[in-house]
Amino acid sequence: MKSVLVTGGAGFIGSAFVRSLFDDDPDVQILVLDALRYSGDVGNISATVRESERFEFWPGSVNDVDLVGELVGRSDAVVHFAAETHVARSLFSNREFFETDVLGTQAVANAVLRHANTVERFVHISTSEVYGTALDESMDEEHPLKPCTPYAAAKAGADRLVYSYVESYDLPAVIIRPFNNYGPGQHLEKVVPRFITSLLLDEPLTVHGDGSAVRDWIFVEDTVRAVNLALQAPIDRIRGEVINVATGRGASVLEIAHALTEAHPESSSSIDYMEDRLGQVAKHLAATEKARDLLGFEYSIELEEGLERTIKWYADNRSWWERRLDLRKVPVKLRDGKVVWY
């Protein structure tokens, strides 16, 4: 039985990946390492998975070098989701982003290096935020890295750190750059669940700036499928490669707000506007050819279907999110030290 270590496996995308891996491969042992910070919850992993003999949960940080080394030493593959991930939150408490995203990734990469004779694959989950605002109509993997926030800079550092280990040590690693994920169970600070819960509470949907920022929105199940394909593809084909995971289709934040209000007409919510967030990226739209060529991946869930499924999940799981409502707003520290809430 092969063993896969999933760091950050109790988070939004990580837990969806764990569920998929458990269901798709009955011969895999899954080890999850998660620090269970504000956005991580072992309850995101179903009881069926948690109670299985094929599953182990380890509470802890990726900066716990001894624990990481022990778990990597027991693993045939490592999928590294663990990171601080919220753009606005990094504008308030940025140091922990570099500690987790850069130093934590270094700890995992060093452990993979120490166990290079047994670890067959290291899948590092990066982010499209490393690109900054699109210079072209669509962003391919050669687009310059111009991170606009401390979060994006930390993830860019981790991204390039993993690449350097491939170049220096021939580490069996591949770097995945997902674009804007959404779906059931996402933390309320993210824009889609923030909008949806406002709809369900008949509150205004608050848009930052004029809402014109364009994103490439991908449903979490499609992202998970791409990560699975990266885990399975011949390593000689993908070693050291950077691969976008996205749809190639863009929609502005304001368009998302309107789409959600139209999909849930029983709500009386209006759309309000507030000052734009610092470090806002104007446009993110992916080139997707490389994912198709190297992984055979193409997205399958259209935005309209994904939003409808996401609305239904939040409508059916009010007890899950109502106790988290105070986490919808995030503090941001301005240049003069003043703190505002977004």
C-alpha contacts under 8 A as a table, 3 or more apart, distances in Angstrom:
res1	aa1	res2	aa2	distance
1	M	27	D	5.33
1	M	28	V	5.64
1	M	29	Q	6.58
2	K	27	D	6.73
2	K	28	V	5.05
2	K	29	Q	6.00
2	K	75	S	7.46
2	K	76	D	6.11
3	S	28	V	5.64
3	S	29	Q	4.46
3	S	30	I	5.83
3	S	31	L	7.25
3	S	74	R	7.07
3	S	75	S	4.84
3	S	76	D	5.32
3	S	77	A	6.72
4	V	28	V	7.06
4	V	29	Q	6.23
4	V	30	I	5.12
4	V	31	L	6.11
4	V	75	S	5.40
4	V	76	D	5.94
4	V	77	A	4.85
4	V	78	V	5.70
4	V	79	V	7.37
5	L	30	I	6.08
5	L	31	L	4.65
5	L	32	V	5.87
5	L	33	L	7.43
5	L	71	L	7.01
5	L	72	V	6.77
5	L	75	S	5.96
5	L	76	D	7.99
5	L	77	A	6.33
5	L	78	V	4.75
5	L	79	V	6.21
6	V	9	G	5.31
6	V	14	G	7.28
6	V	18	V	7.57
6	V	30	I	7.29
6	V	31	L	6.11
6	V	32	V	4.88
6	V	33	L	6.34
6	V	78	V	6.04
6	V	79	V	4.90
6	V	80	H	5.98
6	V	81	F	7.02
7	T	14	G	7.66
7	T	32	V	5.80
7	T	33	L	4.75
7	T	34	D	5.99
7	T	62	V	7.43
7	T	78	V	7.77
7	T	79	V	6.45
7	T	80	H	4.97
7	T	81	F	5.41
7	T	82	A	5.04
8	G	11	G	5.69
8	G	14	G	5.81
8	G	15	S	7.95
8	G	32	V	7.13
8	G	33	L	6.02
8	G	34	D	4.72
8	G	35	A	7.48
8	G	40	G	7.58
8	G	80	H	7.01
8	G	81	F	4.99
8	G	82	A	3.84
8	G	83	A	7.08
9	G	13	I	7.73
9	G	14	G	4.13
9	G	15	S	4.89
9	G	17	F	7.63
9	G	18	V	6.55
9	G	32	V	5.36
9	G	33	L	6.44
9	G	34	D	6.16
9	G	81	F	6.96
9	G	82	A	7.41
10	A	14	G	5.96
10	A	15	S	4.90
10	A	32	V	7.52
10	A	34	D	6.15
10	A	36	L	7.16
10	A	40	G	5.12
10	A	41	D	5.33
10	A	42	V	5.12
10	A	43	G	7.65
10	A	44	N	5.99
10	A	45	I	6.52
11	G	14	G	5.14
11	G	15	S	5.52
11	G	39	S	6.26
11	G	40	G	4.53
11	G	41	D	6.53
11	G	44	N	7.16
12	F	15	S	5.68
12	F	16	A	6.52
12	F	39	S	7.81
12	F	40	G	7.50
12	F	44	N	7.47
12	F	185	G	6.42
12	F	186	Q	5.45
12	F	187	H	7.17
13	I	16	A	5.11
13	I	17	F	6.18
13	I	81	F	7.87
13	I	220	V	6.43
13	I	223	T	7.96
13	I	224	V	7.16
14	G	17	F	5.06
14	G	18	V	6.24
14	G	81	F	6.10
15	S	18	V	4.93
15	S	19	R	6.24
15	S	44	N	6.06
15	S	45	I	5.61
16	A	19	R	5.21
16	A	20	S	6.27
16	A	45	I	7.76
16	A	220	V	7.41
16	A	221	E	7.21
16	A	224	V	6.77
17	F	20	S	5.08
17	F	21	L	6.02
17	F	224	V	5.19
17	F	225	R	7.97
17	F	227	V	7.83
17	F	228	N	7.87
18	V	21	L	5.12
18	V	22	F	6.03
18	V	30	I	7.58
18	V	45	I	7.44
19	R	22	F	5.21
19	R	23	D	6.19
19	R	45	I	6.87
19	R	46	S	7.44
19	R	49	V	7.14
20	S	23	D	5.22
20	S	24	D	5.94
20	S	224	V	7.35
21	L	24	D	5.26
21	L	25	D	5.90
21	L	28	V	7.85
21	L	228	N	7.49
22	F	25	D	5.75
22	F	26	P	6.52
22	F	28	V	7.18
22	F	30	I	7.54
22	F	49	V	7.01
23	D	26	P	6.80
25	D	28	V	5.81
28	V	54	R	6.95
29	Q	54	R	4.66
29	Q	55	F	6.02
30	I	54	R	6.08
30	I	55	F	4.88
30	I	56	E	6.36
31	L	55	F	6.00
31	L	56	E	4.88
31	L	57	F	6.05
31	L	58	W	7.42
31	L	71	L	7.60
32	V	55	F	7.82
32	V	56	E	6.24
32	V	57	F	4.90
32	V	58	W	5.94
33	L	57	F	6.27
33	L	58	W	4.84
33	L	59	P	5.82
33	L	60	G	6.16
33	L	61	S	7.37
33	L	62	V	7.63
34	D	40	G	7.25
34	D	57	F	7.96
34	D	58	W	6.64
34	D	59	P	5.25
34	D	60	G	5.53
34	D	61	S	6.35
34	D	62	V	7.78
34	D	82	A	7.15
35	A	40	G	7.39
35	A	59	P	5.42
35	A	60	G	4.46
35	A	61	S	4.88
35	A	62	V	7.78
36	L	39	S	7.05
36	L	40	G	4.43
36	L	41	D	5.79
36	L	42	V	7.41
36	L	59	P	6.94
36	L	60	G	7.74
37	R	40	G	5.35
37	R	41	D	7.88
38	Y	41	D	7.93
39	S	187	H	6.15
40	G	44	N	7.87
41	D	44	N	5.54
41	D	45	I	7.93
42	V	45	I	5.67
43	G	46	S	6.59
43	G	47	A	7.73
44	N	185	G	7.46
45	I	49	V	6.63
45	I	50	R	6.65
46	S	49	V	5.41
46	S	50	R	6.30
47	A	50	R	4.93
47	A	51	E	5.86
48	T	51	E	5.54
48	T	52	S	6.34
49	V	52	S	5.31
49	V	54	R	7.87
49	V	55	F	6.49
50	R	55	F	6.07
50	R	56	E	7.36
50	R	57	F	7.73
51	E	55	F	7.28
52	S	55	F	5.55
53	E	56	E	7.71
60	G	64	D	7.02
60	G	67	L	7.80
61	S	64	D	5.38
61	S	104	G	7.84
62	V	65	V	7.02
62	V	68	V	6.22
62	V	82	A	7.33
62	V	100	T	7.11
62	V	104	G	4.90
62	V	105	T	7.37
62	V	107	A	6.68
62	V	108	V	6.84
63	N	68	V	7.64
63	N	99	E	7.91
63	N	100	T	6.98
63	N	103	L	6.80
63	N	104	G	4.84
63	N	107	A	6.13
64	D	67	L	5.51
64	D	68	V	6.10
64	D	107	A	7.88
65	V	68	V	5.17
65	V	69	G	5.97
65	V	107	A	5.94
65	V	108	V	7.97
65	V	111	A	7.96
66	D	69	G	5.12
66	D	70	E	6.20
67	L	70	E	5.12
67	L	71	L	6.27
68	V	71	L	5.26
68	V	72	V	5.99
68	V	107	A	7.25
68	V	108	V	6.50
68	V	111	A	6.82
69	G	72	V	5.21
69	G	73	G	5.95
69	G	108	V	7.62
69	G	111	A	5.04
69	G	112	V	7.96
70	E	73	G	5.13
70	E	74	R	6.63
71	L	74	R	5.21
71	L	75	S	6.51
72	V	75	S	5.04
72	V	76	D	7.92
72	V	78	V	7.10
72	V	108	V	7.82
72	V	111	A	6.25
72	V	112	V	6.40
72	V	115	H	7.25
72	V	119	V	7.64
73	G	111	A	7.62
73	G	112	V	7.91
73	G	115	H	5.94
73	G	118	T	7.64
73	G	119	V	7.78
75	S	78	V	6.85
75	S	118	T	7.58
75	S	119	V	6.32
76	D	118	T	6.10
76	D	119	V	4.54
76	D	120	E	5.55
76	D	121	R	7.06
77	A	119	V	5.45
77	A	120	E	5.61
77	A	121	R	4.71
77	A	122	F	5.89
77	A	123	V	7.97
77	A	231	L	7.91
78	V	119	V	7.59
78	V	121	R	6.30
78	V	122	F	4.83
78	V	123	V	6.20
79	V	122	F	5.97
79	V	123	V	4.70
79	V	124	H	6.10
79	V	125	I	7.48
80	H	105	T	7.90
80	H	108	V	7.93
80	H	122	F	7.55
80	H	123	V	6.16
80	H	124	H	4.97
80	H	125	I	5.88
81	F	124	H	6.92
81	F	125	I	5.39
82	A	100	T	7.77
82	A	101	D	7.49
83	A	97	F	7.41
83	A	100	T	5.82
83	A	101	D	5.02
84	E	96	E	7.64
84	E	97	F	5.44
84	E	100	T	6.53
84	E	101	D	6.44
84	E	151	Y	7.49
85	T	97	F	7.93
85	T	151	Y	6.72
86	H	89	R	5.37
86	H	90	S	6.44
86	H	151	Y	6.97
86	H	189	E	7.87
86	H	190	K	7.74
87	V	90	S	5.45
87	V	91	L	7.15
87	V	149	T	6.73
87	V	150	P	7.64
87	V	151	Y	5.55
87	V	152	A	7.30
88	A	91	L	5.37
88	A	92	F	7.33
88	A	277	R	7.39
88	A	278	L	7.82
88	A	330	V	6.66
88	A	331	P	7.38
88	A	332	V	6.16
88	A	342	Y	7.61
89	R	92	F	5.39
89	R	93	S	6.44
89	R	94	N	7.60
89	R	330	V	5.96
89	R	331	P	6.37
89	R	332	V	6.38
90	S	93	S	5.34
90	S	94	N	4.52
90	S	97	F	6.65
90	S	149	T	7.21
90	S	150	P	5.65
90	S	151	Y	5.34
90	S	332	V	7.87
91	L	94	N	5.99
91	L	149	T	7.14
91	L	150	P	6.64
91	L	151	Y	7.99
91	L	278	L	7.96
91	L	331	P	7.93
91	L	332	V	5.23
91	L	333	K	5.81
91	L	334	L	7.88
92	F	331	P	6.10
92	F	332	V	4.76
92	F	333	K	4.88
92	F	339	V	7.93
93	S	96	E	6.50
93	S	97	F	7.58
94	N	97	F	5.30
94	N	98	F	6.95
94	N	150	P	6.03
94	N	151	Y	7.21
95	R	98	F	5.43
95	R	99	E	6.34
96	E	99	E	4.84
96	E	100	T	6.00
97	F	100	T	5.37
97	F	101	D	5.59
97	F	102	V	7.69
97	F	150	P	7.44
97	F	151	Y	6.19
97	F	154	A	6.32
98	F	101	D	5.23
98	F	102	V	5.14
98	F	103	L	6.67
98	F	151	Y	7.87
98	F	154	A	5.22
99	E	102	V	5.91
99	E	103	L	5.09
99	E	104	G	6.41
100	T	103	L	5.76
100	T	104	G	4.66
100	T	105	T	7.26
101	D	104	G	5.52
101	D	105	T	5.88
101	D	154	A	5.85
101	D	155	K	6.04
101	D	158	A	6.16
102	V	105	T	5.19
102	V	106	Q	6.20
102	V	154	A	5.98
102	V	155	K	7.00
102	V	157	G	6.06
102	V	158	A	4.76
102	V	161	L	7.89
103	L	106	Q	4.88
103	L	107	A	6.24
103	L	158	A	7.99
104	G	107	A	5.07
104	G	108	V	6.40
105	T	108	V	5.09
105	T	109	A	6.00
105	T	158	A	6.02
105	T	161	L	7.93
105	T	162	V	7.75
106	Q	109	A	5.06
106	Q	110	N	5.94
106	Q	158	A	7.53
106	Q	161	L	7.26
106	Q	162	V	7.88
107	A	110	N	5.22
107	A	111	A	6.22
108	V	111	A	5.11
108	V	112	V	6.23
109	A	112	V	5.04
109	A	113	L	6.15
109	A	162	V	6.82
109	A	165	Y	7.51
110	N	113	L	4.94
110	N	114	R	6.19
111	A	114	R	5.04
111	A	115	H	6.30
112	V	115	H	5.14
112	V	116	A	5.71
112	V	119	V	6.48
112	V	122	F	7.49
112	V	171	L	7.83
113	L	116	A	4.89
113	L	169	Y	7.66
113	L	171	L	6.78
115	H	118	T	5.65
115	H	119	V	6.01
116	A	119	V	5.29
116	A	120	E	7.47
116	A	171	L	7.33
117	N	120	E	7.85
119	V	122	F	7.54
120	E	172	P	6.49
121	R	172	P	5.24
121	R	173	A	5.95
121	R	231	L	6.95
121	R	235	I	7.39
122	F	171	L	7.84
122	F	172	P	5.94
122	F	173	A	4.46
122	F	174	V	6.48
123	V	173	A	5.70
123	V	174	V	5.15
123	V	175	I	6.09
123	V	176	I	7.23
123	V	227	V	7.78
123	V	230	A	7.18
123	V	231	L	6.94
124	H	159	D	7.62
124	H	162	V	7.49
124	H	173	A	7.11
124	H	174	V	6.23
124	H	175	I	4.89
124	H	176	I	6.17
125	I	175	I	6.09
125	I	176	I	4.99
125	I	177	R	6.29
125	I	178	P	7.53
126	S	155	K	6.26
126	S	156	A	7.65
126	S	158	A	7.68
126	S	159	D	5.95
126	S	175	I	6.47
126	S	176	I	5.61
126	S	177	R	4.75
126	S	178	P	6.89
127	T	130	V	6.16
127	T	152	A	7.89
127	T	155	K	6.99
127	T	176	I	7.35
127	T	177	R	4.34
127	T	178	P	5.16
127	T	179	F	6.34
128	S	131	Y	5.87
128	S	132	G	7.86
128	S	177	R	5.37
128	S	178	P	5.85
128	S	179	F	5.05
128	S	180	N	7.73
128	S	244	N	7.58
128	S	284	H	7.63
129	E	132	G	5.71
129	E	147	P	6.40
129	E	148	C	7.88
129	E	152	A	5.23
129	E	155	K	7.95
129	E	179	F	7.77
130	V	145	L	5.51
130	V	146	K	6.33
130	V	147	P	4.82
130	V	148	C	7.95
130	V	152	A	5.06
130	V	153	A	6.60
130	V	155	K	6.51
130	V	156	A	5.12
131	Y	134	A	7.13
131	Y	143	H	6.70
131	Y	144	P	6.20
131	Y	145	L	4.35
131	Y	146	K	5.18
131	Y	147	P	5.77
132	G	145	L	6.60
132	G	146	K	4.78
132	G	147	P	4.69
132	G	148	C	5.61
132	G	152	A	7.94
132	G	281	V	6.08
132	G	284	H	7.90
133	T	146	K	7.60
133	T	281	V	5.01
133	T	282	A	5.60
133	T	283	K	5.35
133	T	284	H	6.33
134	A	137	E	6.96
134	A	138	S	6.89
134	A	139	M	6.17
134	A	282	A	7.61
134	A	283	K	5.55
134	A	284	H	5.71
134	A	285	L	7.21
135	L	139	M	7.54
135	L	143	H	7.77
136	D	139	M	6.28
137	E	285	L	7.09
138	S	248	G	7.55
138	S	284	H	7.48
138	S	285	L	4.92
138	S	286	A	5.01
138	S	287	A	5.31
139	M	142	E	7.81
139	M	143	H	5.83
139	M	284	H	7.31
139	M	285	L	5.98
139	M	286	A	4.74
139	M	287	A	5.29
140	D	143	H	5.60
140	D	244	N	7.39
140	D	286	A	6.26
140	D	287	A	4.78
140	D	288	T	7.37
141	E	242	V	6.31
141	E	243	I	6.55
141	E	244	N	6.63
141	E	287	A	7.81
145	L	156	A	7.33
147	P	150	P	7.77
147	P	152	A	4.98
147	P	153	A	5.16
147	P	156	A	7.13
148	C	152	A	6.34
148	C	153	A	7.13
148	C	279	G	5.15
148	C	280	Q	7.31
148	C	281	V	7.18
149	T	152	A	5.18
149	T	153	A	6.16
149	T	279	G	5.46
150	P	153	A	4.97
150	P	154	A	6.05
151	Y	154	A	5.18
151	Y	155	K	6.26
152	A	155	K	5.13
152	A	156	A	6.04
153	A	156	A	4.97
153	A	157	G	6.18
154	A	157	G	5.09
154	A	158	A	6.35
155	K	158	A	5.02
155	K	159	D	5.97
156	A	159	D	4.96
156	A	160	R	6.17
157	G	160	R	5.35
157	G	161	L	5.98
158	A	161	L	4.93
158	A	162	V	6.29
159	D	162	V	5.49
159	D	163	Y	6.49
159	D	175	I	7.02
160	R	163	Y	4.89
160	R	164	S	6.06
161	L	164	S	5.06
161	L	165	Y	6.49
162	V	165	Y	5.19
162	V	166	V	6.56
162	V	173	A	7.33
162	V	175	I	7.74
163	Y	166	V	5.10
163	Y	167	E	6.38
163	Y	173	A	7.77
163	Y	175	I	7.79
163	Y	240	G	6.13
164	S	167	E	5.02
164	S	168	S	5.91
165	Y	168	S	5.03
165	Y	169	Y	5.35
165	Y	170	D	6.65
165	Y	171	L	5.84
166	V	169	Y	5.50
166	V	170	D	4.36
166	V	171	L	4.42
166	V	172	P	6.81
166	V	173	A	6.49
166	V	239	R	7.57
166	V	240	G	5.78
167	E	170	D	5.68
167	E	171	L	7.64
167	E	240	G	7.67
168	S	171	L	7.95
171	L	239	R	7.82
172	P	235	I	6.78
172	P	239	R	5.61
172	P	240	G	7.39
173	A	238	I	7.94
173	A	239	R	5.42
173	A	240	G	5.71
173	A	241	E	7.95
174	V	230	A	7.51
174	V	238	I	6.16
174	V	239	R	5.42
174	V	240	G	5.15
174	V	241	E	5.36
174	V	242	V	6.37
174	V	243	I	7.96
175	I	240	G	7.07
175	I	241	E	6.17
175	I	242	V	4.70
175	I	243	I	6.29
176	I	227	V	7.52
176	I	242	V	5.88
176	I	243	I	4.99
176	I	244	N	6.10
176	I	245	V	6.88
177	R	242	V	7.09
177	R	243	I	5.91
177	R	244	N	4.72
177	R	245	V	5.90
178	P	181	N	7.33
178	P	223	T	6.93
178	P	244	N	5.84
178	P	245	V	4.52
178	P	246	A	6.19
179	F	215	R	7.76
179	F	216	D	5.99
179	F	217	W	6.57
179	F	218	I	6.73
179	F	244	N	7.36
179	F	245	V	6.23
179	F	246	A	5.46
179	F	284	H	7.84
179	F	286	A	7.56
180	N	215	R	6.60
180	N	216	D	5.88
180	N	217	W	4.77
180	N	218	I	5.93
180	N	246	A	7.83
181	N	217	W	5.88
181	N	218	I	4.99
181	N	219	F	5.68
181	N	220	V	5.61
181	N	223	T	7.66
182	Y	186	Q	6.68
182	Y	192	V	6.62
182	Y	193	P	8.00
182	Y	217	W	7.08
182	Y	218	I	6.49
182	Y	219	F	5.31
182	Y	220	V	5.76
182	Y	310	T	7.91
183	G	186	Q	6.17
183	G	219	F	5.77
183	G	220	V	5.63
183	G	306	G	6.90
183	G	307	L	7.44
183	G	309	R	7.58
183	G	310	T	5.14
184	P	309	R	7.62
184	P	310	T	5.11
184	P	313	W	5.73
184	P	314	Y	6.96
185	G	313	W	7.84
185	G	314	Y	7.75
186	Q	190	K	7.21
186	Q	193	P	6.53
187	H	190	K	6.04
187	H	193	P	7.01
188	L	191	V	7.55
188	L	193	P	5.25
188	L	194	R	5.23
188	L	321	W	7.51
188	L	324	R	7.31
188	L	325	L	7.21
188	L	327	L	6.41
188	L	328	R	4.96
189	E	193	P	7.39
189	E	194	R	6.13
189	E	327	L	6.21
189	E	328	R	4.34
189	E	329	K	6.19
189	E	330	V	6.94
190	K	193	P	6.02
190	K	194	R	6.02
190	K	328	R	7.70
191	V	194	R	5.00
191	V	195	F	6.03
192	V	195	F	5.19
192	V	196	I	6.14
192	V	256	I	7.81
193	P	196	I	4.90
193	P	197	T	5.93
193	P	314	Y	7.91
194	R	197	T	5.45
194	R	198	S	6.25
194	R	205	L	7.97
194	R	328	R	6.30
195	F	198	S	5.14
195	F	199	L	6.27
195	F	205	L	5.49
195	F	206	T	7.54
195	F	257	A	6.84
195	F	260	L	7.74
196	I	199	L	4.99
196	I	200	L	6.28
196	I	260	L	7.13
196	I	311	I	6.26
196	I	314	Y	7.41
197	T	200	L	5.00
197	T	201	L	6.15
197	T	314	Y	7.23
198	S	201	L	5.07
198	S	202	D	5.94
198	S	203	E	4.78
198	S	204	P	6.31
198	S	205	L	5.99
198	S	269	S	7.39
199	L	202	D	4.99
199	L	203	E	6.03
199	L	204	P	7.35
199	L	205	L	7.16
199	L	261	T	7.18
199	L	264	H	7.55
199	L	267	S	5.83
199	L	268	S	7.64
199	L	269	S	5.76
200	L	203	E	7.70
200	L	267	S	6.73
200	L	315	A	7.03
202	D	267	S	5.61
202	D	268	S	5.53
202	D	269	S	4.87
203	E	268	S	7.76
203	E	269	S	5.23
203	E	270	S	7.32
204	P	269	S	4.86
204	P	270	S	4.73
204	P	271	I	5.37
204	P	272	D	6.04
205	L	257	A	7.12
205	L	269	S	6.72
205	L	270	S	6.20
205	L	271	I	4.73
205	L	272	D	5.88
206	T	271	I	6.07
206	T	272	D	4.79
206	T	273	Y	5.43
206	T	274	M	6.82
207	V	210	D	6.97
207	V	211	G	5.78
207	V	253	V	7.44
207	V	254	L	7.03
207	V	271	I	7.11
207	V	272	D	6.10
207	V	273	Y	4.78
207	V	274	M	6.26
208	H	211	G	5.98
208	H	273	Y	5.93
208	H	274	M	5.19
208	H	275	E	5.79
208	H	276	D	4.55
208	H	277	R	6.29
209	G	212	S	7.74
209	G	273	Y	6.33
209	G	274	M	5.78
209	G	275	E	5.10
209	G	276	D	3.87
209	G	277	R	7.29
210	D	254	L	7.55
210	D	273	Y	6.84
210	D	276	D	7.61
211	G	252	S	6.48
211	G	253	V	5.02
211	G	254	L	4.51
211	G	255	E	7.93
212	S	252	S	5.33
212	S	253	V	6.27
212	S	254	L	6.28
212	S	282	A	7.40
213	A	252	S	5.24
213	A	253	V	5.95
213	A	280	Q	7.84
213	A	281	V	6.72
213	A	282	A	4.62
213	A	283	K	5.66
214	V	250	G	6.01
214	V	251	A	5.30
214	V	252	S	3.98
214	V	253	V	6.40
214	V	282	A	6.25
214	V	283	K	4.57
214	V	284	H	5.96
214	V	285	L	7.49
215	R	250	G	5.37
215	R	251	A	5.66
215	R	252	S	6.05
215	R	253	V	7.39
215	R	283	K	6.02
215	R	284	H	4.79
215	R	285	L	6.07
216	D	246	A	6.42
216	D	247	T	6.44
216	D	248	G	6.46
216	D	249	R	5.69
216	D	250	G	4.65
216	D	251	A	6.59
216	D	284	H	6.00
216	D	285	L	5.10
216	D	286	A	6.70
217	W	246	A	7.03
217	W	247	T	7.00
217	W	249	R	7.50
217	W	250	G	6.99
217	W	251	A	7.41
217	W	303	L	7.14
218	I	222	D	6.84
218	I	223	T	7.00
218	I	246	A	5.67
218	I	247	T	6.15
218	I	299	Y	7.70
218	I	301	I	7.91
218	I	303	L	7.41
219	F	222	D	5.59
219	F	223	T	6.74
219	F	301	I	6.59
219	F	303	L	7.52
219	F	306	G	6.02
220	V	223	T	5.08
220	V	224	V	6.22
221	E	224	V	5.10
221	E	225	R	6.24
222	D	225	R	5.09
222	D	226	A	6.37
222	D	299	Y	5.74
222	D	300	S	6.71
222	D	301	I	7.11
223	T	226	A	5.12
223	T	227	V	6.36
223	T	245	V	6.49
223	T	246	A	7.67
224	V	227	V	5.10
224	V	228	N	6.23
225	R	228	N	5.06
225	R	229	L	6.29
226	A	229	L	5.03
226	A	230	A	6.29
226	A	245	V	6.95
226	A	295	L	7.37
226	A	297	F	6.11
227	V	230	A	4.97
227	V	231	L	6.28
228	N	231	L	4.99
228	N	232	Q	6.41
229	L	232	Q	5.06
229	L	233	A	5.92
229	L	295	L	5.89
229	L	296	G	7.85
229	L	297	F	7.58
230	A	233	A	5.41
230	A	238	I	7.85
230	A	295	L	6.45
233	A	237	R	7.27
233	A	238	I	7.20
233	A	294	L	7.91
233	A	295	L	6.51
234	P	237	R	5.48
234	P	238	I	6.84
235	I	238	I	5.27
235	I	239	R	5.40
236	D	239	R	5.69
237	R	294	L	7.11
238	I	241	E	5.25
238	I	294	L	6.94
243	I	290	K	6.33
243	I	291	A	5.79
244	N	286	A	6.91
244	N	287	A	7.26
244	N	288	T	6.30
244	N	290	K	7.29
244	N	291	A	6.34
245	V	286	A	7.90
245	V	288	T	6.90
245	V	291	A	6.64
246	A	286	A	6.13
246	A	287	A	7.91
246	A	288	T	6.51
246	A	299	Y	7.08
247	T	286	A	7.06
247	T	288	T	6.92
247	T	298	E	7.43
247	T	299	Y	5.77
248	G	285	L	5.97
248	G	286	A	4.96
248	G	287	A	5.86
248	G	288	T	6.13
249	R	285	L	6.70
249	R	286	A	7.68
250	G	284	H	7.56
250	G	285	L	5.84
251	A	255	E	6.07
251	A	256	I	6.79
252	S	255	E	5.04
252	S	256	I	6.37
253	V	256	I	5.05
253	V	257	A	6.33
254	L	257	A	5.00
254	L	258	H	6.28
255	E	258	H	5.11
255	E	259	A	6.00
256	I	259	A	5.00
256	I	260	L	6.14
257	A	260	L	5.28
257	A	261	T	6.34
257	A	271	I	7.56
258	H	261	T	5.17
258	H	262	E	6.12
259	A	262	E	5.16
259	A	263	A	6.10
259	A	304	E	7.80
260	L	263	A	4.98
260	L	264	H	6.19
260	L	307	L	7.06
261	T	264	H	5.16
261	T	265	P	5.92
261	T	267	S	7.27
261	T	269	S	7.45
262	E	265	P	5.40
263	A	308	E	6.75
264	H	267	S	6.11
264	H	311	I	8.00
265	P	268	S	7.55
276	D	280	Q	7.30
277	R	280	Q	5.78
277	R	342	Y	7.42
281	V	284	H	7.43
287	A	290	K	7.73
288	T	291	A	5.63
288	T	292	R	6.63
288	T	298	E	7.90
289	E	292	R	5.15
289	E	293	D	6.10
290	K	293	D	5.01
290	K	294	L	5.87
290	K	295	L	7.85
291	A	294	L	5.43
291	A	295	L	5.31
291	A	296	G	6.47
291	A	297	F	5.47
291	A	298	E	7.36
292	R	295	L	5.56
292	R	296	G	4.34
292	R	297	F	4.57
292	R	298	E	5.99
293	D	296	G	5.72
293	D	297	F	7.74
294	L	297	F	7.96
299	Y	302	E	7.95
301	I	305	E	6.47
301	I	306	G	6.17
302	E	305	E	5.47
302	E	306	G	6.15
303	L	306	G	5.04
303	L	307	L	6.04
304	E	307	L	5.33
304	E	308	E	6.29
305	E	308	E	5.16
305	E	309	R	6.19
306	G	309	R	5.18
306	G	310	T	6.10
307	L	310	T	4.99
307	L	311	I	6.10
308	E	311	I	5.19
308	E	312	K	6.25
309	R	312	K	5.16
309	R	313	W	6.30
310	T	313	W	5.15
310	T	314	Y	6.44
311	I	314	Y	5.36
311	I	315	A	6.09
312	K	315	A	5.01
312	K	316	D	6.06
313	W	316	D	5.13
313	W	317	N	6.03
314	Y	317	N	5.03
314	Y	318	R	6.04
314	Y	321	W	7.57
315	A	318	R	5.98
317	N	320	W	5.47
317	N	321	W	7.07
318	R	321	W	5.47
318	R	322	E	5.73
319	S	322	E	5.42
319	S	323	R	6.75
320	W	323	R	6.57
320	W	324	R	7.53
321	W	324	R	5.08
321	W	325	L	6.43
322	E	325	L	5.42
323	R	326	D	7.79
324	R	327	L	5.62
324	R	328	R	7.53
325	L	328	R	5.66
326	D	329	K	6.85
327	L	330	V	7.00
329	K	341	W	6.00
329	K	342	Y	5.29
330	V	341	W	5.41
330	V	342	Y	5.25
331	P	339	V	6.29
331	P	340	V	5.70
331	P	341	W	4.47
331	P	342	Y	6.34
332	V	339	V	5.51
332	V	340	V	5.39
332	V	341	W	5.99
332	V	342	Y	6.99
333	K	336	D	7.96
333	K	337	G	5.67
333	K	338	K	5.71
333	K	339	V	4.47
333	K	340	V	6.53
334	L	337	G	5.23
334	L	338	K	5.31
334	L	339	V	6.12
334	L	340	V	7.47
335	R	338	K	7.32
